[in-house]
């Protein structure tokens, strides 16, 4: 809403479409941009009264239009960035002073996919197509892009060019992802559905009490949405099963929120929408049978994190840096060191630990007689839980003592000892 006028922005092939509604009056205008538009339009707020629309094209251009005076005039082109004529821009994620985007090579199918940002950063990925991109900021205020690939790899790319990656196992594949400030512990979490509902931090470690499994075994599909609508400081996650049951999961406990699940009675092919109205948080869904339903799901106005398919009604695919109200300041809390599953029945277990600073991790494993069994080394990211995988395929049944030592870049050193049971 600009100057009491409702503005709706969309695209149609080469045209940027703007619908303006002011009371009972409405007007529709279109601007031919001269290129095939291949992205959802992104509306970003530059200042209190300044807005821009960002578009990506079939032939690798990024177009930026000013909509400051859109109530009286049509959008004005202010920038054309020619990225690569052989790359179709797929999706853009943006905040006020930064944006990033992904694209696919349209000429050489083996040329892979690309990541770009507004600072000129470029990465090429040859191991698979890019599925999705979302954006947040770290505690230093720098943009952090999260990119998911079809081969189940995630890349975490900082605005300064630093990046990390991790790979996950999937059931059916990850199509799209969401973000949430799950616990106000200084880190945002990646949320996605892949039959189960998964929540991971930016190092790839699962959040406590996740994944969540559909008790009827049918499974979750589509993009989850996230908000703190109970007002307890933990984000709730809303996800829908293939048969149309809507679950709300408490991000802190991993338990179903009271009053859920809600049944729509049919498959929901589109991402649900969360919105605040009249001091309450509401949920709207549309089924494949054309039935539109909405519920009031809170008694207070909640804090929306990922409210719809592209994060919000501006399609920015962005949430702010996580709050640190519940951030852990202790360097290496021993109560955060454990492994799962435990006992270990399958071929591997995840050894989990928290460090407040970037650290080198050394893990030594011994049997109860004190004989050395294995040694693992890893790098840990500060401010979040990290995991190191131990493959127990060649390990005999028994109980093993595991010494986890963390040495930070500033010289802090701590260790913890845990027991791991292997059962075969």
C-alpha positions as a Markdown table, in Angstrom:
| # | Residue | x | y | z |
|---|---|---|---|---|
| 1 | Unk | 0.0 | 0.0 | 0.0 |
| 2 | Unk | 1.5 | 3.3 | -1.1 |
| 3 | Unk | -0.2 | 6.6 | -0.2 |
| 4 | Unk | -3.4 | 4.7 | 0.6 |
| 5 | Unk | -3.4 | 3.1 | -2.8 |
| 6 | Unk | -3.2 | -0.7 | -3.1 |
| 7 | Unk | -0.5 | -1.8 | -5.6 |
| 8 | Unk | -0.3 | -5.2 | -7.2 |
| 9 | Unk | 2.7 | -6.1 | -9.4 |
| 10 | Unk | 3.0 | -9.1 | -11.7 |
| 11 | Unk | 4.6 | -10.2 | -15.0 |
| 12 | Unk | 3.3 | -11.6 | -18.3 |
| 13 | Unk | 6.0 | -12.7 | -20.7 |
| 14 | Unk | 7.8 | -9.4 | -21.6 |
| 15 | Unk | 5.5 | -7.2 | -19.6 |
| 16 | Unk | 5.6 | -5.7 | -16.1 |
| 17 | Unk | 2.0 | -5.4 | -15.0 |
| 18 | Unk | 0.8 | -3.0 | -12.3 |
| 19 | Unk | -2.7 | -2.9 | -10.9 |
| 20 | Unk | -3.6 | 0.1 | -8.8 |
| 21 | Unk | -6.7 | 0.2 | -6.6 |
| 22 | Unk | -7.8 | 3.4 | -4.8 |
| 23 | Unk | -11.2 | 2.9 | -3.1 |
| 24 | Unk | -13.6 | 2.2 | -5.9 |
| 25 | Unk | -11.2 | 3.4 | -8.6 |
| 26 | Unk | -8.7 | 1.0 | -10.3 |
| 27 | Unk | -6.3 | 1.2 | -13.2 |
| 28 | Unk | -4.2 | -1.4 | -15.0 |
| 29 | Unk | -1.0 | -0.5 | -16.8 |
| 30 | Unk | 1.8 | -2.6 | -18.4 |
| 31 | Unk | 5.4 | -1.8 | -19.3 |
| 32 | Unk | 7.0 | -3.9 | -22.1 |
| 33 | Unk | 10.6 | -4.5 | -20.8 |
| 34 | Unk | 11.8 | -5.8 | -24.1 |
| 35 | Unk | 13.0 | -9.2 | -22.6 |
| 36 | Unk | 11.2 | -12.4 | -21.6 |
| 37 | Unk | 10.9 | -12.2 | -17.8 |
| 38 | Unk | 11.7 | -15.5 | -16.1 |
| 39 | Unk | 11.5 | -14.6 | -12.4 |
| 40 | Unk | 8.8 | -13.6 | -9.9 |
| 41 | Unk | 9.0 | -9.8 | -9.5 |
| 42 | Unk | 10.8 | -8.7 | -6.3 |
| 43 | Unk | 9.7 | -5.5 | -4.6 |
| 44 | Unk | 12.3 | -4.2 | -2.2 |
| 45 | Unk | 12.2 | -1.2 | 0.0 |
| 46 | Unk | 15.2 | 1.1 | -0.3 |
| 47 | Unk | 14.1 | 3.7 | 2.2 |
| 48 | Unk | 11.0 | 4.9 | 3.9 |
| 49 | Unk | 9.4 | 6.1 | 0.6 |
| 50 | Unk | 11.6 | 4.4 | -2.0 |
| 51 | Unk | 10.8 | 1.1 | -3.7 |
| 52 | Unk | 12.3 | -0.9 | -6.5 |
| 53 | Unk | 11.2 | -3.8 | -8.6 |
| 54 | Unk | 13.9 | -6.3 | -9.6 |
| 55 | Unk | 13.3 | -8.7 | -12.6 |
| 56 | Unk | 15.4 | -11.4 | -14.2 |
| 57 | Unk | 15.2 | -12.4 | -17.9 |
| 58 | Unk | 15.6 | -15.3 | -20.2 |
| 59 | Unk | 18.8 | -13.9 | -21.6 |
| 60 | Unk | 20.7 | -13.1 | -18.4 |
| 61 | Unk | 19.7 | -9.5 | -17.6 |
| 62 | Unk | 18.7 | -8.0 | -14.3 |
| 63 | Unk | 16.3 | -5.1 | -14.7 |
| 64 | Unk | 15.6 | -2.7 | -11.9 |
| 65 | Unk | 12.6 | -0.3 | -12.0 |
| 66 | Unk | 11.8 | 2.5 | -9.7 |
| 67 | Unk | 8.3 | 2.6 | -8.3 |
| 68 | Unk | 8.6 | 5.7 | -6.1 |
| 69 | Unk | 6.0 | 7.6 | -8.1 |
| 70 | Unk | 4.0 | 4.6 | -9.2 |
| 71 | Unk | 0.7 | 6.0 | -7.9 |
| 72 | Unk | 0.9 | 8.8 | -10.5 |
| 73 | Unk | 3.2 | 7.3 | -13.1 |
| 74 | Unk | 4.4 | 4.0 | -14.6 |
| 75 | Unk | 7.5 | 2.3 | -13.3 |
| 76 | Unk | 10.8 | 3.9 | -14.5 |
| 77 | Unk | 13.8 | 1.8 | -15.6 |
| 78 | Unk | 16.8 | 2.8 | -13.7 |
| 79 | Unk | 19.3 | -0.1 | -14.2 |
| 80 | Unk | 20.0 | -2.9 | -16.7 |
| 81 | Unk | 22.8 | -5.4 | -15.7 |
| 82 | Unk | 23.9 | -7.8 | -18.5 |
| 83 | Unk | 25.0 | -10.9 | -16.6 |
| 84 | Unk | 25.4 | -13.6 | -19.1 |
| 85 | Unk | 23.3 | -14.1 | -22.4 |
| 86 | Unk | 23.4 | -17.9 | -22.0 |
| 87 | Unk | 22.0 | -17.9 | -18.5 |
| 88 | Unk | 18.3 | -17.8 | -17.7 |
| 89 | Unk | 17.7 | -16.1 | -14.4 |
| 90 | Unk | 15.6 | -18.4 | -12.2 |
| 91 | Unk | 15.0 | -16.6 | -8.9 |
| 92 | Unk | 16.1 | -13.4 | -7.1 |
| 93 | Unk | 16.4 | -12.9 | -3.3 |
| 94 | Unk | 16.8 | -9.3 | -2.0 |
| 95 | Unk | 17.1 | -6.9 | 0.9 |
| 96 | Unk | 17.5 | -3.1 | 0.9 |
| 97 | Unk | 21.1 | -2.9 | 0.0 |
| 98 | Unk | 21.9 | -6.3 | -1.5 |
| 99 | Unk | 20.5 | -9.0 | -3.7 |
| 100 | Unk | 21.6 | -12.4 | -5.1 |
| 101 | Unk | 20.1 | -14.7 | -7.7 |
| 102 | Unk | 20.5 | -18.0 | -9.4 |
| 103 | Unk | 20.4 | -19.0 | -13.1 |
| 104 | Unk | 20.7 | -21.9 | -15.5 |
| 105 | Unk | 22.9 | -22.3 | -18.6 |
| 106 | Unk | 20.5 | -22.5 | -21.6 |
| 107 | Unk | 23.1 | -23.3 | -24.3 |
| 108 | Unk | 25.4 | -25.9 | -22.7 |
| 109 | Unk | 23.4 | -28.4 | -20.6 |
| 110 | Unk | 26.7 | -29.5 | -19.0 |
| 111 | Unk | 27.5 | -25.9 | -18.2 |
| 112 | Unk | 25.6 | -26.2 | -14.9 |
| 113 | Unk | 24.0 | -23.5 | -12.9 |
| 114 | Unk | 25.2 | -20.1 | -11.5 |
| 115 | Unk | 25.0 | -18.0 | -8.5 |
| 116 | Unk | 25.5 | -14.2 | -8.8 |
| 117 | Unk | 25.0 | -11.2 | -6.5 |
| 118 | Unk | 24.8 | -7.4 | -6.7 |
| 119 | Unk | 28.5 | -7.1 | -5.7 |
| 120 | Unk | 29.7 | -9.0 | -8.8 |
| 121 | Unk | 30.3 | -12.3 | -7.0 |
| 122 | Unk | 29.8 | -15.4 | -9.2 |
| 123 | Unk | 29.9 | -19.2 | -8.6 |
| 124 | Unk | 29.3 | -21.9 | -11.1 |
| 125 | Unk | 27.9 | -25.3 | -10.0 |
| 126 | Unk | 28.5 | -28.3 | -12.3 |
| 127 | Unk | 27.2 | -31.0 | -10.0 |
| 128 | Unk | 23.5 | -30.2 | -10.4 |
| 129 | Unk | 20.8 | -27.7 | -11.1 |
| 130 | Unk | 19.9 | -25.1 | -8.5 |
| 131 | Unk | 16.5 | -25.5 | -6.9 |
| 132 | Unk | 16.1 | -22.5 | -4.7 |
| 133 | Unk | 17.8 | -19.5 | -3.1 |
| 134 | Unk | 16.9 | -17.6 | 0.1 |
| 135 | Unk | 18.6 | -14.8 | 1.9 |
| 136 | Unk | 19.3 | -13.6 | 5.4 |
| 137 | Unk | 22.0 | -11.6 | 7.2 |
| 138 | Unk | 24.6 | -12.7 | 9.7 |
| 139 | Unk | 25.1 | -10.9 | 13.0 |
| 140 | Unk | 27.6 | -8.6 | 11.3 |
| 141 | Unk | 24.9 | -7.3 | 8.9 |
| 142 | Unk | 26.4 | -9.1 | 5.8 |
| 143 | Unk | 24.1 | -10.8 | 3.3 |
| 144 | Unk | 24.1 | -14.6 | 3.6 |
| 145 | Unk | 22.6 | -16.6 | 0.7 |
| 146 | Unk | 21.4 | -20.2 | 1.1 |
| 147 | Unk | 21.3 | -22.1 | -2.2 |
| 148 | Unk | 19.9 | -25.6 | -2.6 |
| 149 | Unk | 20.8 | -27.9 | -5.4 |
| 150 | Unk | 19.0 | -30.9 | -6.9 |
| 151 | Unk | 21.7 | -33.2 | -5.7 |
| 152 | Unk | 20.8 | -32.3 | -2.1 |
| 153 | Unk | 23.7 | -30.0 | -1.6 |
| 154 | Unk | 23.3 | -26.8 | 0.3 |
| 155 | Unk | 25.7 | -23.9 | -0.2 |
| 156 | Unk | 26.0 | -21.0 | 2.3 |
| 157 | Unk | 27.5 | -18.0 | 0.5 |
| 158 | Unk | 28.4 | -14.9 | 2.4 |
| 159 | Unk | 28.4 | -11.5 | 0.8 |
| 160 | Unk | 32.2 | -11.2 | 1.3 |
| 161 | Unk | 32.7 | -14.4 | -0.9 |
| 162 | Unk | 33.3 | -16.9 | 1.9 |
| 163 | Unk | 31.2 | -20.0 | 1.5 |
| 164 | Unk | 30.6 | -23.5 | 3.0 |
| 165 | Unk | 28.5 | -26.4 | 1.9 |
| 166 | Unk | 26.9 | -29.6 | 3.3 |
| 167 | Unk | 24.9 | -32.5 | 1.8 |
| 168 | Unk | 21.8 | -34.1 | 3.2 |
| 169 | Unk | 20.0 | -37.4 | 2.5 |
| 170 | Unk | 16.5 | -37.1 | 1.1 |
| 171 | Unk | 13.5 | -39.2 | 0.6 |
| 172 | Unk | 12.0 | -37.6 | -2.5 |
| 173 | Unk | 14.1 | -34.4 | -3.0 |
| 174 | Unk | 14.0 | -30.8 | -1.8 |
| 175 | Unk | 12.1 | -28.5 | -4.1 |
| 176 | Unk | 12.0 | -25.3 | -2.0 |
| 177 | Unk | 13.1 | -24.0 | 1.3 |
| 178 | Unk | 12.1 | -21.5 | 4.0 |
| 179 | Unk | 13.8 | -19.8 | 6.9 |
| 180 | Unk | 12.9 | -19.2 | 10.5 |
| 181 | Unk | 14.4 | -17.6 | 13.6 |
| 182 | Unk | 13.5 | -20.8 | 15.4 |
| 183 | Unk | 14.8 | -20.2 | 18.9 |
| 184 | Unk | 16.3 | -16.6 | 19.0 |
| 185 | Unk | 19.7 | -18.2 | 19.6 |
| 186 | Unk | 21.6 | -16.0 | 17.2 |
| 187 | Unk | 21.1 | -18.2 | 14.1 |
| 188 | Unk | 18.4 | -18.7 | 11.5 |
| 189 | Unk | 17.4 | -22.2 | 10.5 |
| 190 | Unk | 16.6 | -23.8 | 7.1 |
| 191 | Unk | 13.1 | -25.4 | 7.0 |
| 192 | Unk | 11.9 | -27.8 | 4.3 |
| 193 | Unk | 9.6 | -30.8 | 3.8 |
| 194 | Unk | 10.8 | -34.1 | 2.3 |
| 195 | Unk | 8.1 | -36.5 | 3.6 |
| 196 | Unk | 9.3 | -35.6 | 7.1 |
| 197 | Unk | 9.6 | -32.0 | 8.2 |
| 198 | Unk | 13.3 | -31.0 | 8.6 |
| 199 | Unk | 14.9 | -28.1 | 10.3 |
| 200 | Unk | 18.7 | -27.5 | 10.0 |
| 201 | Unk | 21.1 | -24.7 | 11.0 |
| 202 | Unk | 23.5 | -23.2 | 8.5 |
| 203 | Unk | 26.1 | -25.8 | 9.2 |
| 204 | Unk | 23.7 | -28.6 | 8.3 |
| 205 | Unk | 23.0 | -29.9 | 11.8 |
| 206 | Unk | 19.5 | -30.8 | 12.6 |
| 207 | Unk | 17.7 | -28.7 | 15.1 |
| 208 | Unk | 16.8 | -30.4 | 18.4 |
| 209 | Unk | 13.6 | -32.5 | 18.2 |
| 210 | Unk | 13.6 | -32.6 | 14.4 |
| 211 | Unk | 12.8 | -34.1 | 11.9 |
| 212 | Unk | 9.1 | -34.3 | 12.7 |
| 213 | Unk | 7.2 | -37.3 | 11.2 |
| 214 | Unk | 3.6 | -37.4 | 10.1 |
| 215 | Unk | 2.0 | -39.7 | 12.7 |
| 216 | Unk | -0.2 | -41.2 | 9.9 |
| 217 | Unk | 2.9 | -41.8 | 7.7 |
| 218 | Unk | 1.5 | -40.0 | 4.6 |
| 219 | Unk | 4.2 | -37.3 | 4.7 |
| 220 | Unk | 4.6 | -33.6 | 4.2 |
| 221 | Unk | 4.9 | -31.8 | 0.9 |
| 222 | Unk | 5.4 | -28.2 | -0.3 |
| 223 | Unk | 7.0 | -25.2 | 1.3 |
| 224 | Unk | 6.5 | -24.7 | 5.0 |
| 225 | Unk | 5.7 | -21.3 | 6.5 |
| 226 | Unk | 7.0 | -20.0 | 9.8 |
| 227 | Unk | 5.9 | -17.5 | 12.4 |
| 228 | Unk | 5.9 | -17.0 | 16.2 |
| 229 | Unk | 2.2 | -16.8 | 16.6 |
| 230 | Unk | 2.1 | -18.1 | 20.2 |
| 231 | Unk | 4.3 | -15.2 | 21.4 |
| 232 | Unk | 6.8 | -17.5 | 23.3 |
| 233 | Unk | 9.9 | -16.5 | 21.4 |
| 234 | Unk | 10.1 | -19.7 | 19.4 |
| 235 | Unk | 8.9 | -19.8 | 15.8 |
| 236 | Unk | 6.2 | -22.3 | 14.9 |
| 237 | Unk | 6.4 | -24.1 | 11.7 |
| 238 | Unk | 3.3 | -24.9 | 9.6 |
| 239 | Unk | 3.4 | -27.7 | 7.0 |
| 240 | Unk | 0.8 | -29.6 | 5.1 |
| 241 | Unk | 0.6 | -33.3 | 4.5 |
| 242 | Unk | -0.2 | -34.8 | 1.1 |
| 243 | Unk | -3.8 | -35.5 | 2.1 |
| 244 | Unk | -4.4 | -31.9 | 3.3 |
| 245 | Unk | -3.8 | -32.0 | 7.1 |
| 246 | Unk | -2.2 | -28.8 | 8.4 |
| 247 | Unk | 0.3 | -29.2 | 11.3 |
| 248 | Unk | 1.8 | -26.5 | 13.4 |
| 249 | Unk | 5.0 | -27.6 | 15.1 |
| 250 | Unk | 6.6 | -25.7 | 18.0 |
| 251 | Unk | 10.1 | -24.9 | 17.0 |
| 252 | Unk | 11.5 | -25.3 | 20.5 |
| 253 | Unk | 9.9 | -28.6 | 21.6 |
| 254 | Unk | 9.1 | -30.2 | 18.2 |
| 255 | Unk | 5.6 | -30.9 | 19.4 |
| 256 | Unk | 2.3 | -30.2 | 17.7 |
| 257 | Unk | 0.7 | -26.9 | 18.8 |
| 258 | Unk | -2.7 | -27.2 | 20.4 |
| 259 | Unk | -5.7 | -27.1 | 18.0 |
| 260 | Unk | -3.7 | -28.7 | 15.2 |
| 261 | Unk | -3.8 | -30.6 | 12.9 |
| 262 | Unk | -6.5 | -28.9 | 10.9 |
| 263 | Unk | -7.9 | -30.9 | 7.9 |
| 264 | Unk | -8.7 | -29.3 | 4.6 |
| 265 | Unk | -10.1 | -32.5 | 3.2 |
| 266 | Unk | -8.0 | -32.3 | 0.0 |
| 267 | Unk | -4.6 | -31.9 | -1.5 |
| 268 | Unk | -3.1 | -28.4 | -1.1 |
| 269 | Unk | -1.1 | -27.6 | -4.3 |
| 270 | Unk | 0.1 | -24.1 | -3.3 |
| 271 | Unk | 2.0 | -22.7 | -0.4 |
| 272 | Unk | -0.3 | -21.5 | 2.5 |
| 273 | Unk | -0.2 | -17.9 | 3.5 |
| 274 | Unk | 0.2 | -16.4 | 7.0 |
| 275 | Unk | -1.0 | -12.8 | 7.6 |
| 276 | Unk | -1.8 | -10.5 | 10.5 |
| 277 | Unk | -5.2 | -8.8 | 10.7 |
| 278 | Unk | -7.1 | -7.2 | 13.5 |
| 279 | Unk | -4.4 | -8.1 | 16.1 |
| 280 | Unk | -4.4 | -11.8 | 15.2 |
| 281 | Unk | -2.4 | -14.2 | 13.0 |
| 282 | Unk | -4.4 | -15.9 | 10.3 |
| 283 | Unk | -3.7 | -18.8 | 7.9 |
| 284 | Unk | -5.2 | -19.2 | 4.4 |
| 285 | Unk | -5.0 | -22.2 | 2.1 |
| 286 | Unk | -6.4 | -23.2 | -1.4 |
| 287 | Unk | -7.0 | -26.8 | -2.2 |
| 288 | Unk | -6.9 | -28.5 | -5.6 |
| 289 | Unk | -10.7 | -28.6 | -5.5 |
| 290 | Unk | -10.8 | -24.8 | -5.6 |
| 291 | Unk | -11.8 | -24.5 | -2.0 |
| 292 | Unk | -10.3 | -21.4 | -0.2 |
| 293 | Unk | -10.2 | -21.5 | 3.6 |
| 294 | Unk | -8.9 | -19.3 | 6.3 |
| 295 | Unk | -8.5 | -19.7 | 10.0 |
| 296 | Unk | -7.5 | -17.4 | 12.9 |
| 297 | Unk | -4.8 | -19.3 | 14.6 |
| 298 | Unk | -3.7 | -17.0 | 17.5 |
| 299 | Unk | -5.1 | -14.7 | 20.1 |
| 300 | Unk | -2.3 | -12.2 | 19.5 |
| 301 | Unk | -0.5 | -10.7 | 16.5 |
| 302 | Unk | 2.4 | -12.9 | 15.8 |
| 303 | Unk | 5.8 | -12.2 | 14.3 |
| 304 | Unk | 5.9 | -13.5 | 10.7 |
| 305 | Unk | 9.1 | -15.0 | 9.4 |
| 306 | Unk | 8.3 | -16.9 | 6.2 |
| 307 | Unk | 4.7 | -16.1 | 5.5 |
| 308 | Unk | 4.3 | -17.4 | 2.0 |
| 309 | Unk | 6.1 | -19.0 | -1.0 |
| 310 | Unk | 8.8 | -16.4 | -1.4 |
| 311 | Unk | 8.9 | -15.3 | 2.2 |
| 312 | Unk | 6.5 | -12.3 | 2.0 |
| 313 | Unk | 4.2 | -10.4 | -0.3 |
| 314 | Unk | 7.2 | -8.6 | -1.8 |
| 315 | Unk | 8.7 | -11.9 | -2.9 |
| 316 | Unk | 12.1 | -11.0 | -1.4 |
| 317 | Unk | 12.8 | -14.5 | 0.0 |
| 318 | Unk | 14.5 | -12.7 | 2.9 |
| 319 | Unk | 14.4 | -12.6 | 6.7 |
| 320 | Unk | 16.4 | -10.4 | 9.0 |
| 321 | Unk | 19.4 | -11.7 | 11.0 |
| 322 | Unk | 18.3 | -13.9 | 13.9 |
| 323 | Unk | 17.9 | -12.4 | 17.4 |
| 324 | Unk | 20.3 | -13.6 | 20.1 |
| 325 | Unk | 18.1 | -13.4 | 23.2 |
| 326 | Unk | 18.8 | -17.1 | 23.9 |
| 327 | Unk | 22.3 | -17.2 | 22.4 |
| 328 | Unk | 24.7 | -19.5 | 24.2 |
| 329 | Unk | 27.8 | -17.6 | 25.3 |
| 330 | Unk | 29.8 | -20.6 | 26.9 |
| 331 | Unk | 32.5 | -21.7 | 24.5 |
| 332 | Unk | 31.9 | -25.4 | 24.6 |
| 333 | Unk | 29.0 | -26.4 | 26.8 |
| 334 | Unk | 29.3 | -30.1 | 27.7 |
| 335 | Unk | 25.6 | -30.6 | 27.8 |
| 336 | Unk | 25.4 | -29.8 | 24.1 |
| 337 | Unk | 27.8 | -32.7 | 23.3 |
| 338 | Unk | 26.0 | -35.9 | 22.4 |
| 339 | Unk | 25.4 | -38.3 | 19.5 |
| 340 | Unk | 22.3 | -39.5 | 17.7 |
| 341 | Unk | 21.1 | -42.1 | 17.1 |
| 342 | Unk | 22.3 | -43.7 | 20.3 |
| 343 | Unk | 22.4 | -46.7 | 20.4 |
| 344 | Unk | 23.6 | -47.0 | 16.8 |
| 345 | Unk | 22.0 | -49.7 | 14.8 |
| 346 | Unk | 22.7 | -48.5 | 11.3 |
| 347 | Unk | 26.0 | -47.6 | 9.5 |
| 348 | Unk | 26.7 | -44.2 | 11.1 |
| 349 | Unk | 26.0 | -41.8 | 14.0 |
| 350 | Unk | 26.1 | -38.0 | 14.2 |
| 351 | Unk | 28.4 | -36.7 | 16.9 |
| 352 | Unk | 27.0 | -33.3 | 17.8 |
| 353 | Unk | 28.6 | -30.3 | 19.7 |
| 354 | Unk | 28.2 | -26.6 | 20.1 |
| 355 | Unk | 31.0 | -24.0 | 20.0 |
| 356 | Unk | 30.7 | -20.2 | 20.3 |
| 357 | Unk | 33.8 | -19.6 | 18.1 |
| 358 | Unk | 35.1 | -21.1 | 14.9 |
| 359 | Unk | 37.1 | -24.1 | 16.1 |
| 360 | Unk | 39.1 | -27.2 | 15.1 |
| 361 | Unk | 37.5 | -30.4 | 16.4 |
| 362 | Unk | 39.4 | -33.5 | 17.3 |
| 363 | Unk | 37.4 | -36.7 | 18.2 |
| 364 | Unk | 39.1 | -39.8 | 19.6 |
| 365 | Unk | 37.2 | -42.9 | 20.2 |
| 366 | Unk | 38.2 | -45.8 | 22.6 |
| 367 | Unk | 36.7 | -49.0 | 23.7 |
| 368 | Unk | 36.1 | -49.7 | 27.4 |
| 369 | Unk | 39.4 | -51.4 | 27.7 |
| 370 | Unk | 41.1 | -48.2 | 26.7 |
| 371 | Unk | 42.2 | -49.3 | 23.2 |
| 372 | Unk | 42.2 | -46.7 | 20.5 |
| 373 | Unk | 39.4 | -47.3 | 17.9 |
| 374 | Unk | 39.1 | -44.2 | 15.6 |
| 375 | Unk | 40.0 | -40.6 | 15.2 |
| 376 | Unk | 38.0 | -37.9 | 13.4 |
| 377 | Unk | 38.9 | -34.3 | 12.7 |
| 378 | Unk | 36.5 | -31.5 | 11.6 |
| 379 | Unk | 36.0 | -27.7 | 11.4 |
| 380 | Unk | 33.2 | -26.2 | 13.4 |
| 381 | Unk | 31.4 | -23.0 | 12.8 |
| 382 | Unk | 31.0 | -20.7 | 15.9 |
| 383 | Unk | 27.6 | -19.8 | 17.3 |
| 384 | Unk | 25.8 | -23.0 | 16.3 |
| 385 | Unk | 25.6 | -26.7 | 16.7 |
| 386 | Unk | 27.9 | -28.7 | 14.5 |
| 387 | Unk | 28.0 | -32.4 | 13.6 |
| 388 | Unk | 30.7 | -34.9 | 12.7 |
| 389 | Unk | 29.6 | -38.3 | 11.2 |
| 390 | Unk | 31.2 | -41.5 | 12.5 |
| 391 | Unk | 30.8 | -44.5 | 10.2 |
| 392 | Unk | 30.4 | -47.6 | 12.4 |
| 393 | Unk | 30.1 | -50.1 | 9.5 |
| 394 | Unk | 33.3 | -51.9 | 10.6 |
| 395 | Unk | 32.9 | -51.4 | 14.3 |
| 396 | Unk | 31.9 | -54.3 | 16.6 |
| 397 | Unk | 29.0 | -54.1 | 19.1 |
| 398 | Unk | 29.9 | -52.4 | 22.4 |
| 399 | Unk | 30.1 | -49.2 | 24.3 |
| 400 | Unk | 32.7 | -46.7 | 23.2 |
| 401 | Unk | 34.1 | -43.7 | 25.1 |
| 402 | Unk | 34.4 | -40.6 | 22.8 |
| 403 | Unk | 36.5 | -37.6 | 23.6 |
| 404 | Unk | 35.5 | -34.5 | 21.8 |
| 405 | Unk | 38.0 | -31.6 | 21.9 |
| 406 | Unk | 37.4 | -28.1 | 20.5 |
| 407 | Unk | 40.2 | -25.6 | 20.0 |
| 408 | Unk | 39.1 | -22.2 | 18.9 |
| 409 | Unk | 40.9 | -19.7 | 16.6 |
| 410 | Unk | 41.4 | -17.5 | 19.7 |
| 411 | Unk | 43.0 | -20.3 | 21.7 |
| 412 | Unk | 40.1 | -21.5 | 23.8 |
| 413 | Unk | 40.3 | -25.3 | 24.4 |
| 414 | Unk | 37.6 | -27.5 | 26.0 |
| 415 | Unk | 36.6 | -31.2 | 25.8 |
| 416 | Unk | 33.8 | -33.5 | 26.7 |
| 417 | Unk | 33.5 | -37.3 | 26.9 |
| 418 | Unk | 30.4 | -39.1 | 25.8 |
| 419 | Unk | 29.4 | -42.8 | 25.5 |
| 420 | Unk | 28.3 | -44.3 | 22.2 |
| 421 | Unk | 26.6 | -47.7 | 22.1 |
| 422 | Unk | 26.9 | -49.7 | 18.9 |
| 423 | Unk | 24.4 | -52.6 | 18.5 |
| 424 | Unk | 24.5 | -55.0 | 15.6 |
